[in-house]
Amino acid sequence: MSRIHDVARRYASAESLMQQGVSIFAIGDPAGAQLNAAIRRALFVLGDERIEAWNGVLQAANALRWRRMTQPEPREFQTQQPLVDAILRQAQQLKSLVNDGALLALIAEAAVVVSETDSPVGALLLESIQEVGPHKCVVVASKGAARAGLASWLDGVGATVVVPSELDTVGEAIEVSYVVAPPTFVPASVVTSPATPEITFVMPSWFGNRSMPPSSLGVHAEGQIVVRPVLHQIGDTAEPMDAVAGDAEIEDVYFPQPVWGTRASGDREPASDEVEAWKVLLAGDQGLWLDDGDRIRSLDPTQPEGARVGYEAVKGIVPGTYLVLREGETERGAMYDQAVIALGTRACGILATQARWKARLEERLARVGSRRAMAELDRLGVRSSGQVRAWADPRLIRPQRDADLALLLDWLGEPSQPTYGNAITLRRAVYKASADLRRELEAAVGRADLRTLERDGILHLDLPRQGLRGIFVARVLAKAPFTEIVSRQQVRVPFPDESAQWLD
């Protein structure tokens, strides 16, 4: 299908939606409503001053509520029992620490009821698919994890499940999109640039916000697309007797999010063996400190075989990015070691000049501080001056731009040659080692089941070469909004972190 044809089809679909509106099936789900009411009651009673001990059970309960809303497959396809067990365990442990035992009991009881009942949302979704025909509709999941859960169930009936970014692949024969999430949790383009002439949101009635997401450009456009929601309430939509009013002032965020707290490092500058880094939470209960240095290896499962492994700029790391990592060590370190071996007898001289200019950089940073160093380099025209502290790392070979390297060496008073040429030679050797690894990674990814990666968010790769074991792919779940000062040795080395446990 040509791009022009696709645009014309989307305009036709948009015109259809403007005429008939977007359907919202708000389906009664008493078990989910009980859990929602228990969480909101706890948030309302405890308020903003609740003690930190509550965070664990509330995060787990919120994750269970989110899955109830976005993954309504029958129990035999569910993987939520560990989550329910964690809620019950944490509620039991918390009893002796808090005075609000009744709130804990409400949450625990509701979690058990959810685990023992199928969601009516799933039943109605299946009925709708069968009524239209599985080859005439597409199911749109909120995210990859939800898509994996829904697909494990709906593959058996022949229905296609996609995430919003994949709606471009929908064929002309598809008439209806069933979106399994409230409108507020999907991109506005699902409605404003529709792939199908009909869209139906399938959601539990206990989630009260049914407003359509506005287009960020629509307010500036002449004749913007305005879509009318058509609400259909189905089943037992009564709220529990003790439900907190929907307009009550409660800080209730349905999408599971981490608790970052505040920056602990203060306003001091990093020491010579330290660096500023963002904390990144990964699937598989892993964490990572990510510096503002070089790019990092990544994986794009949507690309064709042979083109999935690449690199991502550190600033481009967002939730949903897949990183290729190594247990207990950085990939940068492994590639550096491989490059040094490949250089043979030349390695000694190259490493000597590298050590010399990096030692001078450490001395200058200790004398003037990184902020002044960045300002001076910026005035000289070094574009990547913000990474000056990262360049002191022995295994971060040099600035990306040749011009930046030349200016940096001049600023340090380091003779251009042979240092400049040696740095380029070492980087080329690292690039070759990295290219060799990429080919091995592509082969390993080609052998792997990428559905496991989408479902679990983590996939261990089988690489036969000695010295490259323990490589895995993990999905980024969250990235801290601020940096912390950490030891340089901690950067880019994965570590266990249970705070990522219930993120989606």
C-alpha positions as CSV (number, residue, x, y, z in Angstrom):
1,M,0.0,0.0,0.0
2,S,1.4,3.4,-1.0
3,R,1.8,6.2,1.5
4,I,-0.7,8.3,-0.3
5,H,-3.2,5.5,-0.4
6,D,-2.8,4.9,3.4
7,V,-3.3,8.6,4.1
8,A,-6.5,8.6,2.0
9,R,-7.7,5.6,3.9
10,R,-7.1,7.2,7.2
11,Y,-9.0,10.3,6.1
12,A,-11.9,8.1,5.1
13,S,-11.8,6.4,8.5
14,A,-11.7,9.7,10.3
15,E,-14.7,10.9,8.4
16,S,-16.6,7.8,9.4
17,L,-15.7,8.3,13.1
18,M,-16.8,12.0,13.0
19,Q,-20.2,10.9,11.7
20,Q,-20.9,7.9,13.9
21,G,-18.6,8.5,16.9
22,V,-16.4,6.2,18.9
23,S,-18.0,3.5,20.9
24,I,-17.1,3.0,24.6
25,F,-18.1,-0.3,26.1
26,A,-18.1,0.3,29.9
27,I,-18.5,-3.2,31.3
28,G,-19.5,-4.0,34.8
29,D,-16.7,-5.8,36.6
30,P,-17.7,-6.3,40.3
31,A,-14.4,-8.0,41.3
32,G,-12.3,-5.3,39.7
33,A,-14.6,-2.6,41.1
34,Q,-14.0,-4.1,44.6
35,L,-10.2,-3.9,44.1
36,N,-10.4,-0.3,42.7
37,A,-12.6,0.8,45.7
38,A,-10.2,-0.8,48.2
39,I,-7.1,1.0,46.7
40,R,-8.9,4.4,46.4
41,R,-10.2,4.0,50.0
42,A,-6.7,3.4,51.3
43,L,-5.3,6.4,49.3
44,F,-8.1,8.6,50.6
45,V,-7.8,7.7,54.2
46,L,-4.0,7.7,54.3
47,G,-3.6,10.9,52.3
48,D,-0.3,12.4,51.2
49,E,1.4,11.7,54.6
50,R,1.2,7.9,54.5
51,I,4.3,6.1,55.8
52,E,6.7,4.5,53.3
53,A,5.8,1.1,54.5
54,W,2.6,1.3,52.6
55,N,4.3,1.7,49.2
56,G,5.0,-2.0,48.5
57,V,1.4,-3.3,49.0
58,L,-0.1,-0.3,47.2
59,Q,2.2,-0.6,44.2
60,A,1.5,-4.4,43.9
61,A,-2.3,-3.8,44.3
62,N,-2.1,-1.0,41.7
63,A,-0.3,-3.3,39.3
64,L,-3.0,-6.0,39.7
65,R,-5.7,-3.4,39.1
66,W,-3.9,-2.2,35.9
67,R,-3.6,-5.8,34.6
68,R,-7.3,-6.4,35.4
69,M,-8.1,-3.4,33.1
70,T,-5.6,-4.0,30.3
71,Q,-5.3,-7.8,30.3
72,P,-8.8,-9.3,30.7
73,E,-8.0,-12.8,29.4
74,P,-9.5,-15.8,31.3
75,R,-7.7,-17.1,34.4
76,E,-6.1,-20.1,32.5
77,F,-4.1,-17.5,30.5
78,Q,-3.3,-15.3,33.4
79,T,0.1,-15.0,35.1
80,Q,-1.0,-12.8,38.0
81,Q,-0.8,-15.3,40.8
82,P,2.7,-14.2,42.0
83,L,1.3,-10.6,42.2
84,V,-1.7,-11.7,44.3
85,D,0.6,-13.8,46.5
86,A,2.9,-10.7,47.0
87,I,-0.1,-8.5,48.0
88,L,-1.3,-11.1,50.6
89,R,2.3,-11.5,52.0
90,Q,2.9,-7.8,52.2
91,A,-0.5,-7.1,53.8
92,Q,0.3,-9.8,56.4
93,Q,3.7,-8.3,57.2
94,L,2.3,-4.7,57.4
95,K,-0.4,-5.6,59.9
96,S,2.0,-5.2,62.9
97,L,3.4,-1.9,61.6
98,V,0.3,0.2,60.9
99,N,-3.0,1.0,62.7
100,D,-5.1,0.7,59.5
101,G,-5.6,-3.1,59.4
102,A,-9.1,-2.7,58.0
103,L,-7.7,-1.1,54.8
104,L,-5.2,-3.9,54.4
105,A,-7.9,-6.4,54.8
106,L,-10.0,-4.7,52.1
107,I,-7.1,-4.8,49.6
108,A,-6.1,-8.4,50.4
109,E,-9.7,-9.6,50.1
110,A,-10.3,-7.8,46.8
111,A,-7.0,-9.3,45.4
112,V,-8.2,-12.8,46.2
113,V,-11.6,-12.1,44.5
114,V,-9.9,-10.8,41.4
115,S,-7.7,-13.9,41.2
116,E,-10.7,-16.2,41.4
117,T,-12.9,-14.5,38.8
118,D,-12.7,-14.0,35.1
119,S,-13.1,-10.5,33.9
120,P,-16.4,-9.7,32.2
121,V,-14.5,-7.3,29.9
122,G,-12.7,-10.3,28.4
123,A,-16.0,-12.2,27.8
124,L,-17.5,-9.2,26.0
125,L,-14.4,-8.7,24.0
126,L,-14.4,-12.3,22.8
127,E,-18.1,-12.1,22.0
128,S,-17.6,-8.9,19.9
129,I,-14.7,-10.5,18.0
130,Q,-16.8,-13.5,17.1
131,E,-19.7,-11.4,16.1
132,V,-17.7,-9.2,13.7
133,G,-15.4,-12.0,12.7
134,P,-11.7,-12.3,13.8
135,H,-10.5,-11.5,10.3
136,K,-12.4,-8.2,10.1
137,C,-11.2,-6.7,13.4
138,V,-8.0,-6.0,15.3
139,V,-7.4,-5.9,19.0
140,V,-5.3,-3.0,20.2
141,A,-3.4,-3.5,23.5
142,S,-2.0,-0.7,25.6
143,K,1.6,-1.9,25.7
144,G,3.7,-4.9,24.6
145,A,3.2,-6.8,27.9
146,A,-0.5,-6.5,27.5
147,R,-0.3,-7.5,23.9
148,A,1.6,-10.7,24.8
149,G,-1.0,-11.6,27.4
150,L,-4.0,-11.0,25.1
151,A,-2.3,-12.8,22.2
152,S,-1.7,-15.9,24.3
153,W,-5.5,-16.1,24.5
154,L,-6.8,-14.6,21.3
155,D,-4.3,-16.3,18.9
156,G,-6.5,-19.4,19.4
157,V,-9.5,-17.7,17.9
158,G,-7.6,-16.2,15.0
159,A,-7.7,-12.5,16.2
160,T,-4.8,-10.2,15.6
161,V,-3.4,-8.2,18.6
162,V,-1.3,-5.1,18.1
163,V,0.0,-2.1,20.0
164,P,-0.9,1.4,18.8
165,S,2.4,1.9,17.0
166,E,1.6,-1.1,14.8
167,L,-1.7,0.1,13.5
168,D,0.1,1.2,10.3
169,T,0.2,-2.6,9.4
170,V,-3.5,-3.1,9.6
171,G,-5.0,-4.1,6.2
172,E,-8.0,-2.6,4.4
173,A,-10.2,-5.6,5.2
174,I,-10.1,-4.7,8.9
175,E,-13.3,-2.8,9.8
176,V,-13.1,-2.5,13.6
177,S,-10.4,-1.7,16.2
178,Y,-11.2,-3.0,19.7
179,V,-9.0,-1.0,22.1
180,V,-8.5,-2.8,25.4
181,A,-7.8,0.2,27.6
182,P,-9.5,3.5,28.4
183,P,-9.0,6.3,25.8
184,T,-6.7,8.3,28.2
185,F,-4.1,5.5,28.1
186,V,-3.6,5.3,24.4
187,P,-2.0,7.8,22.0
188,A,-4.4,10.4,20.5
189,S,-3.5,9.2,17.0
190,V,-5.5,6.0,17.6
191,V,-8.6,8.2,17.3
192,T,-7.4,11.3,15.4
193,S,-5.6,9.2,12.7
194,P,-7.7,6.0,12.7
195,A,-6.6,2.9,10.9
196,T,-10.2,1.5,10.8
197,P,-13.6,3.2,10.1
198,E,-14.9,1.9,13.5
199,I,-13.2,2.1,16.9
200,T,-14.6,0.6,20.1
201,F,-12.9,1.0,23.5
202,V,-13.5,-2.0,25.8
203,M,-13.0,-1.1,29.4
204,P,-14.3,-1.8,32.9
205,S,-17.0,0.6,34.1
206,W,-15.2,1.3,37.4
207,F,-12.7,3.5,35.6
208,G,-14.6,6.7,35.3
209,N,-12.5,8.8,32.9
210,R,-13.9,8.2,29.4
211,S,-12.7,11.4,27.7
212,M,-11.1,11.2,24.3
213,P,-7.4,12.2,24.2
214,P,-6.9,15.5,22.4
215,S,-4.4,15.7,19.5
216,S,-1.4,17.9,20.4
217,L,-1.7,19.6,17.0
218,G,-5.5,19.6,16.8
219,V,-5.9,22.9,18.7
220,H,-3.8,24.7,16.1
221,A,-5.5,23.1,13.1
222,E,-8.4,24.5,11.1
223,G,-11.3,22.1,11.0
224,Q,-9.7,19.8,13.6
225,I,-11.1,16.3,14.0
226,V,-13.6,16.1,16.9
227,V,-14.9,12.7,17.7
228,R,-18.0,12.1,19.8
229,P,-17.9,9.3,22.3
230,V,-20.9,7.0,22.4
231,L,-21.2,5.3,25.8
232,H,-22.7,1.8,26.2
233,Q,-22.9,0.6,29.8
234,I,-23.1,-3.2,30.0
235,G,-23.7,-5.6,32.9
236,D,-23.6,-4.9,36.6
237,T,-22.0,-1.4,36.7
238,A,-23.0,-0.6,40.4
239,E,-20.1,0.7,42.5
240,P,-19.3,-0.9,45.9
241,M,-21.2,0.6,48.8
242,D,-17.9,2.0,50.4
243,A,-16.5,3.4,47.2
244,V,-14.9,6.9,47.5
245,A,-16.6,9.5,45.3
246,G,-15.1,9.8,41.9
247,D,-14.5,13.6,42.4
248,A,-12.7,13.1,45.7
249,E,-9.2,14.6,45.8
250,I,-7.0,11.5,45.6
251,E,-3.6,11.2,44.0
252,D,-4.4,7.9,42.2
253,V,-2.2,7.0,39.2
254,Y,-3.6,3.8,37.6
255,F,-0.5,3.1,35.4
256,P,2.1,1.4,37.6
257,Q,5.0,3.8,38.3
258,P,8.1,3.7,40.5
259,V,8.7,5.8,43.6
260,W,11.8,7.7,42.9
261,G,12.0,9.8,46.0
262,T,14.4,12.8,45.9
263,R,18.1,13.2,44.8
264,A,20.4,12.0,47.5
265,S,23.7,13.3,46.1
266,G,23.0,17.0,46.7
267,D,24.7,19.7,44.6
268,R,28.3,18.5,44.9
269,E,30.5,17.6,42.0
270,P,31.5,14.0,41.4
271,A,35.0,12.8,42.6
272,S,37.5,11.5,40.1
273,D,36.2,7.9,40.5
274,E,32.5,9.0,40.3
275,V,30.0,10.0,37.6
276,E,26.5,11.4,37.3
277,A,24.1,8.7,36.2
278,W,20.4,8.1,35.8
279,K,18.8,5.1,37.5
280,V,17.0,2.9,34.9
281,L,14.6,0.1,36.0
282,L,14.5,-3.0,33.8
283,A,12.2,-6.0,33.4
284,G,13.4,-9.1,35.3
285,D,13.8,-7.2,38.6
286,Q,17.0,-5.5,37.4
287,G,18.4,-2.0,37.6
288,L,21.1,-0.1,35.8
289,W,23.1,3.2,36.3
290,L,23.3,4.9,33.0
291,D,25.8,7.7,32.4
292,D,25.8,10.4,29.8
293,G,28.6,8.8,27.9
294,D,28.7,6.8,24.7
295,R,25.7,5.1,23.1
296,I,24.5,1.8,24.3
297,R,23.6,-1.5,22.5
298,S,19.9,-1.9,21.9
299,L,17.4,-4.3,20.2
300,D,14.4,-3.4,18.1
301,P,12.2,-6.5,17.8
302,T,10.0,-4.9,15.1
303,Q,12.9,-4.8,12.6
304,P,13.4,-7.6,10.1
305,E,15.8,-10.4,11.0
306,G,19.4,-9.3,10.6
307,A,18.6,-5.7,11.4
308,R,17.4,-5.9,15.0
309,V,20.6,-5.2,16.9
310,G,21.9,-1.6,16.9
311,Y,22.7,1.3,19.2
312,E,20.7,3.9,21.0
313,A,21.9,7.3,22.2
314,V,21.7,7.6,26.0
315,K,19.3,10.5,25.7
316,G,17.0,8.3,23.5
317,I,16.5,5.7,26.2
318,V,12.8,5.7,27.2
319,P,10.4,3.1,28.7
320,G,9.9,0.4,26.1
321,T,13.5,0.5,24.8
322,Y,15.2,-2.9,24.8
323,L,18.8,-2.8,26.0
324,V,21.4,-5.5,25.3
325,L,23.4,-6.0,28.5
326,R,25.9,-8.3,30.1
327,E,25.6,-9.8,33.6
328,G,28.2,-8.4,36.0
329,E,30.1,-6.4,33.4
330,T,29.6,-3.7,30.8
331,E,29.7,-4.6,27.1
332,R,32.1,-1.7,26.7
333,G,34.6,-3.5,28.9
334,A,34.3,-6.8,26.9
335,M,34.8,-5.0,23.6
336,Y,37.7,-3.1,24.9
337,D,39.5,-6.2,26.0
338,Q,38.8,-7.9,22.6
339,A,40.2,-4.9,20.8
340,V,43.4,-4.8,22.9
341,I,44.0,-8.5,22.1
342,A,43.4,-7.9,18.4
343,L,46.0,-5.0,18.4
344,G,48.8,-7.4,19.4
345,T,52.2,-5.7,19.8
346,R,50.8,-2.3,19.0
347,A,48.6,-2.3,22.1
348,C,51.3,-1.4,24.6
349,G,52.1,2.0,22.9
350,I,48.5,2.8,22.3
351,L,47.5,2.1,25.9
352,A,50.4,4.2,27.1
353,T,49.2,7.4,25.2
354,Q,45.6,6.7,26.2
355,A,46.6,6.5,29.9
356,R,48.7,9.7,29.7
357,W,46.0,12.0,28.3
358,K,43.3,10.5,30.5
359,A,45.6,11.1,33.6
360,R,46.0,14.7,32.5
361,L,42.3,15.0,32.2
362,E,41.8,13.7,35.7
363,E,44.4,16.2,37.0
364,R,42.6,19.1,35.2
365,L,39.2,18.0,36.5
366,A,40.6,17.7,40.1
367,R,42.0,21.2,39.8
368,V,39.2,23.2,38.1
369,G,36.1,20.9,38.5
370,S,33.9,19.5,35.8
371,R,31.6,22.5,35.5
372,R,34.5,24.9,34.7
373,A,36.0,22.3,32.4
374,M,32.8,22.0,30.5
375,A,32.5,25.8,30.2
376,E,36.1,26.1,28.9
377,L,35.8,23.3,26.4
378,D,32.4,24.7,25.2
379,R,34.1,28.0,24.5
380,L,36.7,26.2,22.5
381,G,34.0,24.6,20.3
382,V,33.9,21.1,21.8
383,R,30.3,20.1,21.0
384,S,30.2,17.2,23.5
385,S,31.8,19.1,26.4
386,G,29.1,17.9,28.8
387,Q,30.7,14.4,28.6
388,V,34.1,15.6,29.8
389,R,34.0,13.6,33.0
390,A,33.0,10.4,31.2
391,W,36.1,10.7,29.0
392,A,38.3,10.0,32.0
393,D,37.0,6.4,32.0
394,P,39.8,4.2,30.6
395,R,37.4,2.2,28.5
396,L,35.5,5.1,27.0
397,I,38.2,5.6,24.3
398,R,37.7,9.2,23.1
399,P,35.1,11.8,22.1
400,Q,32.9,10.8,19.2
401,R,33.9,13.7,17.0
402,D,37.5,13.9,15.7
403,A,37.4,17.7,16.0
404,D,36.4,17.4,19.7
405,L,39.3,15.0,20.4
406,A,41.8,17.4,18.7
407,L,40.5,20.4,20.8
408,L,40.5,18.3,24.0
409,L,44.1,17.3,23.5
410,D,45.2,20.8,22.8
411,W,43.3,22.0,26.0
412,L,45.2,19.4,28.0
413,G,48.6,20.4,26.5
414,E,49.0,16.9,25.1
415,P,51.0,16.5,21.9
416,S,48.6,15.7,19.0
417,Q,50.7,12.8,17.8
418,P,50.9,9.9,18.3
419,T,48.0,10.3,20.9
420,Y,45.4,11.4,18.3
421,G,46.3,8.6,15.9
422,N,46.5,6.0,18.6
423,A,43.0,6.9,19.9
424,I,41.5,6.5,16.4
425,T,43.3,3.1,16.0
426,L,42.0,1.8,19.3
427,R,38.4,3.0,18.5
428,R,38.5,1.3,15.1
429,A,39.6,-2.0,16.8
430,V,36.7,-1.6,19.3
431,Y,34.3,-1.0,16.4
432,K,35.5,-4.1,14.7
433,A,35.1,-6.2,17.8
434,S,31.7,-4.6,18.3
435,A,30.7,-5.5,14.7
436,D,31.8,-9.1,15.2
437,L,29.6,-9.2,18.4
438,R,26.7,-7.7,16.5
439,R,26.7,-10.5,14.0
440,E,26.7,-13.1,16.8
441,L,23.9,-11.3,18.6
442,E,21.8,-11.1,15.4
443,A,22.3,-14.9,15.0
444,A,21.3,-15.5,18.6
445,V,18.3,-13.2,18.4
446,G,17.2,-15.0,15.2
447,R,17.2,-18.3,17.1
448,A,15.3,-16.9,20.1
449,D,11.6,-16.7,20.6
450,L,10.9,-13.0,20.7
451,R,7.4,-13.6,22.0
452,T,9.1,-14.5,25.3
453,L,10.8,-11.1,25.2
454,E,7.5,-9.3,24.7
455,R,5.7,-11.3,27.4
456,D,8.4,-11.2,30.1
457,G,10.4,-8.2,29.1
458,I,13.7,-10.1,29.4
459,L,15.5,-12.7,27.2
460,H,18.8,-14.5,27.8
461,L,20.8,-15.0,24.6
462,D,22.9,-18.1,23.9
463,L,26.3,-16.9,22.5
464,P,28.8,-19.8,22.0
465,R,32.0,-17.7,22.2
466,Q,33.9,-17.9,25.4
467,G,34.0,-14.7,27.3
468,L,30.7,-13.4,26.0
469,R,28.3,-15.5,28.1
470,G,25.6,-13.9,30.3
471,I,24.3,-11.5,27.6
472,F,20.6,-10.7,27.8
473,V,18.0,-8.3,26.5
474,A,15.8,-6.3,28.9
475,R,13.0,-3.8,28.4
476,V,13.4,-0.4,30.0
477,L,10.4,0.1,32.4
478,A,11.3,3.5,33.8
479,K,14.1,6.1,33.9
480,A,14.6,8.4,36.9
481,P,13.9,12.1,36.3
482,F,17.2,13.1,38.0
483,T,20.8,11.8,38.2
484,E,22.7,10.5,41.2
485,I,26.5,10.5,41.8
486,V,27.7,6.9,41.7
487,S,31.0,5.0,41.5
488,R,32.2,4.8,37.9
489,Q,32.5,1.0,38.4
490,Q,28.8,0.7,38.9
491,V,27.8,2.3,35.6
492,R,26.1,0.1,33.0
493,V,26.5,-3.0,35.1
494,P,23.1,-4.6,35.8
495,F,22.1,-5.2,39.4
496,P,19.1,-6.8,41.2
497,D,16.4,-4.2,42.0
498,E,13.0,-5.3,43.2
499,S,11.5,-1.8,42.8
500,A,11.0,-2.7,39.2
501,Q,9.0,-5.8,40.2
502,W,5.5,-4.7,39.3
503,L,6.1,-2.2,36.6
504,D,4.5,-2.8,33.2
